[in-house]
Amino acid sequence: MSDAPPQLGDIPQRSEMTVPTLKSNADYGTNGNSSVQNVKDTMYSSEVSIPAESGLVNPIADRWLSFSPVAENVKNQHAKTTSEFQDLADSRTTPSQSAATGQPLTHYHSLFYNLLSWKNPRATSLSFLATVLFIFSARYLPALRLSFKFISYILGAVATAEILGKLVLSQGLATSFRPKKYYTIPREFLESSLEDVEQLINFFVIESQRILFAENIMSTVAAFFAAVVSYWLIKIVPFWGLSLIAISTVFLTPLIYMTNKELIDHHVNNASQVVNSQASQVKDLAGHHTARATETVRAYAGDYSAKAQNYIGSARGRSTSPEISSGSMASSNPIKSEAGVPPSYSSSDFPHAPKQEPTPGVTSHAEQYENSQFGGQAESAM
């Protein structure tokens, strides 16, 4: 083993390790920028496939989203939700189906049908959630009081800034931010809004009349049960609770039906068959009793008609003129006459005419005759 000290060989000019050296500021800045640029180039040149239709703009955010499954899922759900809301907005068209009277329906019929039929589940669920939150906020948040409070804060801040600006800067701060032209609502927007309001009002008016005049008997029956249940619930449930129940029923009933459509249709068909069979039996029984009642009435009518005809015939056979008794006023011997010879009459065949005034206060002919000079005796013939 030799005692000579070890000797270092030549250091290569290019090696895998970079040895820092003292250089000028210009060289350091140049190398620093080149190192940063190399890192950026390395990141951009990594093999990551990003679809062109994703619409990503920021490269760094794009790479983060591409490596984050949660963020990608959120992005996809947002795109689907936006698409469903757009589809729901496009469904606002006048339906081809008209009312029973031939009147065209409103475009809100198509909108509410698509909304409540859960064709766009994300849009429908968000609409239902927003409605429920609105009911709770109206119940527990003093919205009107908070609105006045917010307006008072804004107006107080504006007035204070204006006054302080004029005192300190000789120019109001609010005046400096005043626009050259105040904002106005375009006429086209107002007309379209009024048209939508008109269509919405007519939707409720038409639907209430269709229910009232039983255009769809199932809707009328459902409205009847809803009115009965609401009448009893309003006694124990506040208005906001009743509104929450109504909104939940309107949104969730179609969902329950579509989820269990086969089972519900099966039971509904069985119930309709039972109801139809019972209705036919009741109809047959009612027809049978009606026929028997008709026959009984006809039999009684025939009997009473026959008895009435018998009474009428017997009454016609009797003499309708009263018989005159002979007595002292008429002769006991009937007047006889031969054929072709007129009968002979005498004064005794006729009653005597009265020769004095009637007695006042007496209305009976018999009493008048008794009070006369004849005294009920016939005057002898001259």
Contacts in CASP RR format, 6 or more apart in sequence:
PFRMAT RR
TARGET T0000
AUTHOR 0000-0000-0000
METHOD contacts of the structure
MODEL  1
MSDAPPQLGDIPQRSEMTVPTLKSNADYGTNGNSSVQNVKDTMYSSEVSI
PAESGLVNPIADRWLSFSPVAENVKNQHAKTTSEFQDLADSRTTPSQSAA
TGQPLTHYHSLFYNLLSWKNPRATSLSFLATVLFIFSARYLPALRLSFKF
ISYILGAVATAEILGKLVLSQGLATSFRPKKYYTIPREFLESSLEDVEQL
INFFVIESQRILFAENIMSTVAAFFAAVVSYWLIKIVPFWGLSLIAISTV
FLTPLIYMTNKELIDHHVNNASQVVNSQASQVKDLAGHHTARATETVRAY
AGDYSAKAQNYIGSARGRSTSPEISSGSMASSNPIKSEAGVPPSYSSSDF
PHAPKQEPTPGVTSHAEQYENSQFGGQAESAM
23 31 0 8 1.000
43 63 0 8 1.000
44 59 0 8 1.000
48 63 0 8 1.000
48 66 0 8 1.000
48 67 0 8 1.000
50 56 0 8 1.000
50 62 0 8 1.000
50 63 0 8 1.000
50 66 0 8 1.000
54 62 0 8 1.000
54 75 0 8 1.000
56 62 0 8 1.000
56 65 0 8 1.000
64 71 0 8 1.000
65 71 0 8 1.000
65 72 0 8 1.000
65 75 0 8 1.000
66 72 0 8 1.000
77 122 0 8 1.000
80 122 0 8 1.000
81 122 0 8 1.000
81 123 0 8 1.000
81 126 0 8 1.000
84 120 0 8 1.000
84 121 0 8 1.000
84 122 0 8 1.000
84 123 0 8 1.000
85 120 0 8 1.000
85 123 0 8 1.000
87 114 0 8 1.000
87 119 0 8 1.000
87 120 0 8 1.000
87 123 0 8 1.000
88 111 0 8 1.000
88 114 0 8 1.000
88 115 0 8 1.000
88 120 0 8 1.000
88 123 0 8 1.000
91 110 0 8 1.000
91 111 0 8 1.000
91 114 0 8 1.000
92 107 0 8 1.000
92 108 0 8 1.000
92 110 0 8 1.000
92 111 0 8 1.000
93 107 0 8 1.000
93 110 0 8 1.000
94 104 0 8 1.000
94 105 0 8 1.000
94 106 0 8 1.000
94 107 0 8 1.000
94 110 0 8 1.000
95 105 0 8 1.000
95 107 0 8 1.000
95 109 0 8 1.000
95 110 0 8 1.000
97 105 0 8 1.000
98 104 0 8 1.000
98 105 0 8 1.000
99 105 0 8 1.000
99 206 0 8 1.000
99 210 0 8 1.000
99 215 0 8 1.000
100 210 0 8 1.000
100 213 0 8 1.000
100 215 0 8 1.000
103 206 0 8 1.000
105 206 0 8 1.000
106 199 0 8 1.000
106 200 0 8 1.000
106 202 0 8 1.000
106 203 0 8 1.000
106 206 0 8 1.000
107 199 0 8 1.000
108 199 0 8 1.000
108 200 0 8 1.000
108 203 0 8 1.000
109 203 0 8 1.000
112 203 0 8 1.000
114 120 0 8 1.000
115 123 0 8 1.000
115 124 0 8 1.000
115 127 0 8 1.000
116 124 0 8 1.000
116 250 0 8 1.000
116 251 0 8 1.000
116 254 0 8 1.000
117 254 0 8 1.000
117 258 0 8 1.000
118 124 0 8 1.000
118 254 0 8 1.000
118 255 0 8 1.000
118 258 0 8 1.000
124 251 0 8 1.000
127 251 0 8 1.000
128 247 0 8 1.000
128 251 0 8 1.000
128 252 0 8 1.000
131 247 0 8 1.000
131 251 0 8 1.000
132 244 0 8 1.000
132 247 0 8 1.000
132 248 0 8 1.000
135 240 0 8 1.000
135 241 0 8 1.000
135 243 0 8 1.000
135 244 0 8 1.000
135 247 0 8 1.000
136 240 0 8 1.000
137 143 0 8 1.000
138 240 0 8 1.000
139 240 0 8 1.000
158 174 0 8 1.000
161 172 0 8 1.000
161 173 0 8 1.000
161 174 0 8 1.000
162 172 0 8 1.000
162 173 0 8 1.000
162 174 0 8 1.000
162 175 0 8 1.000
164 173 0 8 1.000
165 171 0 8 1.000
165 172 0 8 1.000
165 173 0 8 1.000
166 172 0 8 1.000
210 216 0 8 1.000
210 219 0 8 1.000
211 219 0 8 1.000
211 220 0 8 1.000
211 223 0 8 1.000
212 220 0 8 1.000
214 220 0 8 1.000
226 246 0 8 1.000
226 249 0 8 1.000
230 242 0 8 1.000
230 246 0 8 1.000
233 242 0 8 1.000
233 245 0 8 1.000
234 242 0 8 1.000
237 245 0 8 1.000
257 264 0 8 1.000
324 330 0 8 1.000
326 332 0 8 1.000
328 377 0 8 1.000
328 378 0 8 1.000
329 351 0 8 1.000
329 378 0 8 1.000
330 349 0 8 1.000
331 348 0 8 1.000
331 349 0 8 1.000
335 343 0 8 1.000
335 344 0 8 1.000
335 345 0 8 1.000
335 349 0 8 1.000
336 343 0 8 1.000
337 343 0 8 1.000
337 344 0 8 1.000
346 381 0 8 1.000
347 381 0 8 1.000
347 382 0 8 1.000
348 378 0 8 1.000
348 381 0 8 1.000
351 378 0 8 1.000
352 374 0 8 1.000
352 378 0 8 1.000
352 379 0 8 1.000
354 368 0 8 1.000
354 369 0 8 1.000
354 372 0 8 1.000
355 372 0 8 1.000
355 373 0 8 1.000
356 372 0 8 1.000
356 373 0 8 1.000
358 368 0 8 1.000
359 367 0 8 1.000
359 368 0 8 1.000
359 371 0 8 1.000
362 368 0 8 1.000
362 371 0 8 1.000
369 375 0 8 1.000
369 376 0 8 1.000
370 376 0 8 1.000
END
